[in-house]
């Protein structure tokens, strides 16, 4: 009874809009989590046929439904209930609140509140998995380390996840140099890669002034990889539809432009390196070989430091920062294999 009273403010703030579906065990509804001044939608789609719920945390400047492409709809939602969450200050989230002293911790606490709401609505008997992409990976890891959330979950999935912002710039510079050498050896856009290499070698990854310059070089490098068909082609039609017809594009862009919690994480050198050993949940790390936003070497470091005895690292050979889009079938099978193994 005491526990129910403690959770009541969160549960009472739950507003639901649902639509019927002819499919057996199919659920399609939107939950609005009102917590600590923020109203945050969670778009719930899929099936509880396997009693498994996957909560998705999007990356910086994105939104929950950015993950809901054909791969998720046709390959994952048929077996699992997927919760696409718009985090505080992002996507279609709204509210009236001042910026928290620790915005990343506030976002982590939102995740904890969401899990409690989901368990009240769909039941404690289901298996709950948490997945975070990019900055959502940092938020997810902090959530695992707060409020005893690990005891509420069956597993953790980090997709191109960040956890140590001070190390990303140097890792990004090194990866671009390595990719440049690989592409020159392969005979792809040799002169362009040589120019980028020369420019990059004169930049200091530890310098704030050079940080943006390295990002711009990364953008050019990504375009070269796409031009030479090194990375898999991505169809963004589902994301475009979700942006225009489900999200309000004006609200989303205002959030994207003016609410950037990732910038706070960068400025304050957010890092969980010293705490990764506290994460003991079964863990799957997925990174893209050509990801110049959060280089896969960040994940290689994390896998060694994690405290879990059940952990694995998968490198997607033809992907950049969104392997869920570029190699959707491999992504879905990787998640399915992990969930099934953990659930046995």
C-alpha positions in Angstrom: 0.0 0.0 0.0 2.8 2.4 0.9 4.4 1.7 -2.5 1.2 2.4 -4.3 0.8 5.7 -2.5 4.3 6.7 -3.5 3.7 5.9 -7.1 0.2 7.5 -7.3 1.3 11.0 -8.5 3.0 9.4 -11.5 0.1 7.0 -12.3 -2.5 9.7 -11.9 -0.7 11.8 -14.5 -1.3 9.2 -17.1 -3.4 10.2 -20.1 -4.1 7.7 -22.8 -5.4 7.9 -26.4 -5.8 4.6 -28.1 -7.0 3.2 -31.4 -8.4 -0.3 -32.0 -6.5 -2.9 -34.1 -7.9 -6.0 -35.8 -4.7 -7.9 -34.9 -4.9 -10.2 -31.9 -2.7 -9.0 -29.0 -2.0 -5.8 -31.0 -1.6 -2.6 -29.0 -1.4 0.9 -30.6 -1.8 3.8 -28.1 -0.1 6.9 -26.8 0.7 7.4 -23.1 1.5 10.9 -21.8 3.8 10.9 -18.8 3.5 14.0 -16.7 6.4 14.2 -14.3 8.4 17.0 -12.7 6.7 19.6 -14.8 7.2 17.9 -18.2 4.5 16.3 -20.4 6.2 13.5 -22.4 4.5 11.3 -24.9 5.3 7.6 -25.2 4.0 6.0 -28.4 3.2 2.3 -27.8 3.0 -0.1 -30.7 3.3 -3.8 -31.1 2.3 -7.0 -29.4 2.5 -8.6 -25.9 2.4 -12.1 -27.4 5.9 -12.7 -25.9 5.3 -10.7 -22.7 8.2 -8.4 -23.6 8.3 -4.6 -23.7 11.2 -2.6 -25.2 11.5 1.1 -24.2 13.4 3.2 -26.7 15.3 6.3 -25.8 16.2 8.5 -28.8 19.4 10.5 -29.3 20.0 14.2 -29.1 17.7 16.5 -31.1 15.6 13.5 -32.2 12.2 12.0 -31.2 10.9 8.6 -30.3 9.2 7.8 -33.5 12.4 8.4 -35.5 13.1 4.7 -34.7 9.7 3.5 -36.0 10.8 2.5 -39.5 9.7 -0.5 -41.5 12.2 -2.7 -39.7 10.7 -1.9 -36.3 7.1 -2.1 -37.6 7.4 -5.4 -39.5 10.2 -7.2 -37.7 10.0 -6.2 -34.1 6.5 -5.0 -33.3 5.1 -8.4 -34.3 6.9 -10.0 -31.4 7.3 -7.2 -28.8 5.6 -4.2 -27.5 7.8 -1.1 -28.4 7.6 2.1 -26.4 8.9 5.1 -28.4 9.5 7.8 -25.8 9.9 11.5 -26.4 12.3 12.6 -23.7 12.2 15.9 -21.7 12.8 18.9 -23.8 12.8 16.9 -27.0 10.4 15.8 -29.7 6.8 16.5 -28.8 7.4 16.9 -25.1 6.1 20.0 -23.5 5.6 21.5 -20.0 6.4 24.4 -17.7 9.6 24.0 -15.7 12.9 25.6 -15.2 16.0 23.9 -16.5 17.0 21.3 -13.8 20.4 21.7 -12.1 21.3 18.3 -13.5 19.3 17.9 -16.7 20.8 14.5 -17.5 19.8 13.1 -14.1 16.3 14.6 -14.5 16.0 12.8 -17.8 17.2 9.6 -16.2 14.5 10.0 -13.5 11.9 10.5 -16.2 12.9 7.0 -17.5 12.4 5.5 -14.1 9.0 7.1 -13.8 8.0 5.8 -17.2 9.0 2.2 -16.3 6.8 2.5 -13.2 3.8 3.7 -15.3 4.3 1.0 -17.9 4.3 -1.7 -15.2 1.1 -0.3 -13.8 -0.5 -0.3 -17.2 0.8 -3.5 -18.7 1.8 -5.6 -15.7 4.8 -6.6 -13.7 4.8 -10.1 -15.2 6.2 -8.8 -18.5 9.9 -8.6 -19.2 11.1 -5.0 -19.7 14.2 -4.0 -21.8 15.6 -0.5 -22.1 17.4 0.7 -25.2 19.2 4.0 -25.7 20.7 5.5 -28.9 23.6 8.0 -28.8 22.8 10.6 -26.1 19.9 8.4 -25.1 22.6 5.8 -24.3 24.1 8.2 -21.7 20.6 8.9 -20.3 19.8 5.2 -20.2 23.0 4.3 -18.4 22.5 7.0 -15.8 18.9 5.7 -15.3 20.2 2.2 -14.7 22.5 3.6 -12.0 19.7 5.6 -10.3 16.6 4.5 -8.4 17.5 0.8 -8.4 16.1 0.6 -12.0 18.3 -2.4 -12.8 16.1 -4.5 -10.6 13.1 -3.6 -12.7 14.6 -4.6 -16.1 15.6 -7.8 -17.9 18.3 -6.2 -20.1 20.0 -3.1 -21.5 20.7 -2.3 -25.1 23.0 0.6 -26.1 23.0 1.6 -29.8 26.0 3.9 -30.6 25.7 5.0 -27.0 27.8 7.7 -25.3 29.0 7.4 -21.8 32.2 9.5 -21.7 31.9 12.8 -23.5 35.4 14.0 -22.8 36.9 11.2 -24.9 34.6 11.4 -27.9 36.4 14.2 -29.8 39.8 12.5 -29.8 38.1 9.2 -30.7 36.3 10.9 -33.6 39.5 12.4 -34.9 41.3 9.1 -34.8 38.5 7.2 -36.5 38.3 9.7 -39.3 42.0 9.4 -39.9 41.7 5.6 -39.9 38.8 5.6 -42.3 40.6 8.1 -44.6 43.6 5.7 -44.8 41.2 2.8 -45.5 39.5 4.6 -48.3 42.7 5.9 -49.9 44.0 2.3 -49.9 40.7 1.2 -51.5 41.0 3.9 -54.2 37.9 5.8 -53.2 37.9 9.6 -53.6 41.7 9.6 -52.9 42.3 13.4 -53.3 39.3 14.3 -51.1 40.4 12.0 -48.3 44.0 13.2 -48.6 42.7 16.8 -48.2 40.7 15.8 -45.1 43.6 14.0 -43.6 45.9 17.0 -44.0 43.3 19.4 -42.5 42.5 17.0 -39.6 46.1 16.4 -38.6 46.5 20.1 -37.9 43.5 20.2 -35.5 43.6 19.6 -31.7 40.8 17.4 -30.5 41.1 18.9 -27.0 40.5 22.4 -28.3 37.0 23.9 -28.1 37.7 26.0 -31.2 38.7 22.8 -33.2 35.8 20.7 -31.9 33.3 22.2 -34.4 35.9 22.0 -37.2 36.3 18.3 -36.6 32.6 17.8 -36.7 32.4 19.6 -40.0 35.1 17.3 -41.4 33.2 14.3 -40.1 30.1 15.5 -42.1 32.2 15.8 -45.3 33.6 12.3 -44.6 30.2 10.8 -44.2 29.1 12.3 -47.5 32.1 10.7 -49.2 31.3 7.3 -47.7 27.7 7.5 -49.0 28.9 8.7 -52.5 31.2 5.8 -52.8 28.6 3.3 -51.5 30.8 2.3 -48.6 27.8 2.5 -46.2 24.4 1.1 -46.6 21.8 3.3 -48.2 19.1 4.5 -45.8 15.4 5.1 -46.6 14.2 7.9 -44.4 10.6 8.0 -45.8 9.1 6.6 -42.5 10.9 9.2 -40.5 9.7 11.9 -42.8 6.1 10.7 -42.5 6.4 10.5 -38.7 7.9 14.0 -38.6 5.3 15.7 -40.7 2.1 13.8 -40.0 2.4 12.5 -36.5 4.7 15.0 -34.9 4.1 18.7 -35.1 7.3 19.7 -37.1 7.3 23.2 -35.6 7.2 22.0 -32.0 9.9 19.4 -32.7 12.2 21.9 -34.4 11.7 24.4 -31.6 12.7 21.7 -29.1 15.6 20.7 -31.3 16.9 24.3 -31.6 16.4 25.6 -28.1 16.5 22.6 -25.8 19.7 20.8 -26.3 20.6 18.8 -23.1 23.4 17.1 -25.0 25.2 20.5 -25.1 25.1 20.5 -21.3 26.6 17.0 -21.2 29.4 18.2 -23.6 30.1 21.4 -21.7 30.1 19.7 -18.3 32.3 16.7 -19.5 29.6 14.2 -18.5 31.2 10.8 -17.9 30.1 7.5 -16.4 33.4 5.7 -17.0 34.1 5.1 -13.4 30.6 3.7 -12.8 30.2 1.2 -15.6 31.2 -1.6 -13.4 28.0 -1.0 -11.4 25.9 -2.0 -14.5 25.3 -5.7 -14.0 22.3 -6.3 -16.3 22.6 -8.4 -19.4 23.9 -5.9 -22.0 24.1 -5.6 -25.7 26.2 -2.9 -27.3 25.7 -2.1 -31.0 27.9 0.3 -32.9 28.5 1.3 -36.6 32.0 0.8 -38.1 31.8 4.2 -39.8 30.0 6.1 -37.0 31.9 9.4 -36.6 29.4 10.8 -34.1 30.0 8.2 -31.4 33.0 6.1 -32.6 32.8 2.4 -32.0 36.0 2.6 -29.9 33.8 4.2 -27.2 31.8 1.0 -27.1 34.9 -1.2 -27.1 36.1 0.6 -24.0 32.6 0.3 -22.4 32.3 -3.5 -22.9 35.5 -4.1 -20.9 34.4 -1.9 -18.0 30.8 -3.1 -17.7 30.1 -5.2 -14.6 27.7 -7.6 -16.3 28.7 -11.2 -16.8 26.4 -11.4 -19.8 27.6 -8.7 -22.3 28.3 -8.6 -26.0 29.5 -6.1 -28.6 28.3 -6.2 -32.2 30.0 -4.0 -34.9 27.8 -3.2 -37.9 30.2 -3.2 -40.8 28.1 -1.1 -43.2 26.7 1.5 -40.9 27.3 5.0 -39.5 25.3 6.4 -36.6 22.0 4.7 -37.3 22.5 0.9 -37.8 18.9 0.4 -37.0 18.1 2.1 -40.3 21.0 1.2 -42.5 21.1 -2.6 -41.6 17.5 -3.0 -40.3 17.2 -6.8 -40.7 20.5 -7.4 -39.0 19.6 -5.0 -36.3 16.2 -6.6 -35.6 17.7 -10.1 -35.5 20.5 -8.9 -33.2 17.9 -7.5 -30.8 15.7 -10.6 -31.1 18.5 -13.0 -30.4 19.6 -11.0 -27.4 16.1 -10.7 -25.9 15.3 -14.4 -26.5 18.6 -15.6 -24.9 18.1 -13.3 -21.9 14.4 -14.4 -21.5 15.1 -18.1 -21.5 
